[in-house]
Amino acid sequence: MIEFVVIGLVVLCASCLQGSIGFGLGMIAAPLLVLVRPDLIPTTIILLAINISVFAFLRERHNVDWSMVLWGSIGRIPGIIAGTIAVATFSQTGLSLTLASIVLIGVAFSLIGWKPAPHRRNVVVAGLFSGLFGTSTGIGGPPIALVMRSVEASAARATISAYFVVGSLMSLTGLAIGRQLTLTHVAYAAAWAPFMIVGIALSSIVIKRASTRALHALAAGVAVLGALFVIGQALVS
């Protein structure tokens, strides 16, 4: 029960961040989950993320750039295929190290300040890597967030959320075909849903009171700590 509540509180905080900046649930919650319940990665994270994305999309749907959603989703298709194969074939240690590496790479890109232009080619490439990382580990936010860095904050949040609604459904379809979606994943996602809902509600307040830069820094710091713990456990085991 303690383990369940701790994970639920992490989901709450991560959901608040995702609702505030468009991503963050996977980067923060996945490292903890892979430490205590690796069998739930990545499917449970994706099930939670799609609900957050729906709420965030409905809140700011008038700011969505649908052309970016389209090209990102097209690029996501080959990434989903590769990610599904990875989940089915990698060892648990291999998936843990992959997850931690993706977190660290995502944080590194956010720190160096690189802002690739959000044009069609870059969005397709970002969608490919987002599909690969999101389907294999539940962390598909960094590639898309990277190409959206130069976009106004509300438009970026809305577009990323719309992309994840579509992309998460695509990833879940791939995982279901690969027999990596079970009733256990659904049950745990449903059990942590109340924490997620509270986090989303809090995000509406946080958006108005906290700077986007500060929230990005907070997400990056927590994600790095989680990734380092995952790497340490994987190396020890």
N, C-alpha and C positions, 0 to 999 in steps of 0.2 A: 504494500500500500504506500509506503514512504517513497519507494522508487517511482510508483505511478504518479504521485502528487508532484514530486520534484520535476519529472519530465513534463507534467502538465503545466507547471509554472514557467518552465523554459519555453514551452509552446506558446504560452500567453505572451511573454515578453517578445519572442521572435515574431509572433503574429502582429503585435503592435508595431514593430519595426517594419515588417513587410507592408502593412497597411499604410505606413507613413512614407516610405521611400520606394515601394514597388517590389522589393525583394528583401531577403534576409532570413526567412524561415528555414530554408535548407542549410544555409551557412552556419546558423547558430544551433538549431535543434538537431540536425543530422549527426554532428560529431558526438554529442551526448548520447543519442540513440544508438549509434554504432558501438559505443562503449558498453552499454547495458543490455540492449536488445537488438543486436545486429541482424536478427532474422526479420526485423520490421523495415529494414532499409532496402530499397528506396521507396517501396510502394506506399507505406503509411504516410511518409512525408509528402508525397505527391497528392495523395487523397486529401490531406489537410490543406495543402497549398492551393488546390483548385477552388476550394470553398472561399479562402481568403481572397483569391483573385476575382471571384465572382462578385463579392461584396465591394471590393475596391473599384472594379469596373463599373458597377451600377452607380456608385457614388460620383464618378467623374467621367461617365461614358461620353459626354459631349466633347471631351478633349482628345479622344482617341484618333490616332493617325492610322487608318485602316490599311493603307498601302504598306506600312511597315509591318503590321500584323500579318498581312498576306505573304510578303517575301520572307519574313522570319519563319513562318510556318512551313513554307516550301523548303527552306534550307534545313528545317528540323527533321524532315523525313529520313534522310540517310543516317543522321545522328541517332535517331530512335532505333533503327535497325542494329547499328553497332552497339548501342547501349544495352539493348535487350540481350544480345549475344554475350556481352560482358557479364551481365548479372547471372546468366545461366551457366557460365563456364569458369568465372574467376573464383578463387578460393576466398574465404571470408577475410583472411589477412590481406589478400590482394585488393579486395574492394575497400577495406579500411584505409589502406595506404593511398589508394586512388582518391578516395573521398578527401582525405587530409591534404593531399597534394593540390587538388582542385581548389580547396578553400584558400590555401596559401597563395596559389597563383592568382586567384581572383582578388585577394587583398593587395598583392603586389601591383597588379595593374591599376587598382584604385589609388594607390599611393604615388605612382610615378606621374600621374596627371595626364596620361595619354588620352586624347579625345578623337578617335577616328570619326570621320564624317558619317552621318547616318543616311548614306545613300544605299541604293539597292544592293550592290555587290557586298558591301560590308554587313548589311542586315542579313543577307543570305548566309554568309560565312558565320556570323554570330549565331544565327539560328541552328546551323549544323552543330557547332560546339555546345550550344545550349541543350540541344536534343541529346547529344552524346552524354554530357555530364548530368543532365537532369534525369535521364532515364536510368543511368547506371548508379547514381548516388543520391538523387533528389536535389542536387544543387545545380540548377540551370540558370540562375539569375545573373552571375557575373558577366558572361559574354554579351547578353542583351543590354544589361545596364551600362556596359562600356560604350556601346555605340549610341546610347541615349544620353550620354553625359552632357552634350552640348545643347540638348533640348530643354525647354522651359520645364520646371519641376512638375507642375500639374499635368502637362501633356505627357511627360515621361512616365509618371506614375500610371496614368490612364492607359497609355499604349502598352506598357509592360504588363499591366494587369490583364488587358484584353488578350495579349499574346499568350500569357500563361493559361488563361481559360482554354483557349484552343490547343495550345501545346501540351498541357497536362492531360487533356482527353486523348490526344494522340499517343502520348507516352503510356498511359494506362492501357490503351488498346494494344500497343506493342507488348507490354508486360503480360497482359492477359493471354495473348497468343503464345507467348513464351512460357506460360504457366507460372508466372511470378506474381500473380494477383490472387489472393485467397481470402476466405471469410475472416481469417485471423487479422489480416491487414485492415479489413473494413471495420471489424469490431473495435480494434484499438483506435482507429481514426475517429470513430463515432464516440468512443469514451473520452477522448481528449478534445472533442469538438466544443464543449462548454468553455474550456480554457481559451480556445481559439476565438470564440465569439466575444469574450471579454476583451481580449487583446485587440480585436478589430474595432470594438467600440472605443477603446482608449486611444486608438490611432487617430480618430477624428479630432480628439482634443490635442494630441501631441503635434499634429500637423500645424496647428495654429500657434503653438507655444514654443516649439523647438526649431532650430535651423536645420536645413537638410544636411549641411556639412557636418554638424555635430552628430547627427544620427548616423551618417555614413561612417564616421570615425568610431562611434560606439559599436556599430555592427562589425566593423573590421577588427577591433580589439578583442571582442568576445570570440569571434570566429577563429582568430589566430590561436588563442588559448586552447579552445576546443580541439583544433587540428593538432596542436603539439601533444596534447594528452593522447589523442588517437595514435599518433606516430609512436609515442613512447610505449603504449600498451602493445602495439603490433610488433615492435622490435623485441620487446621482452618475451612475448608469446612465441 
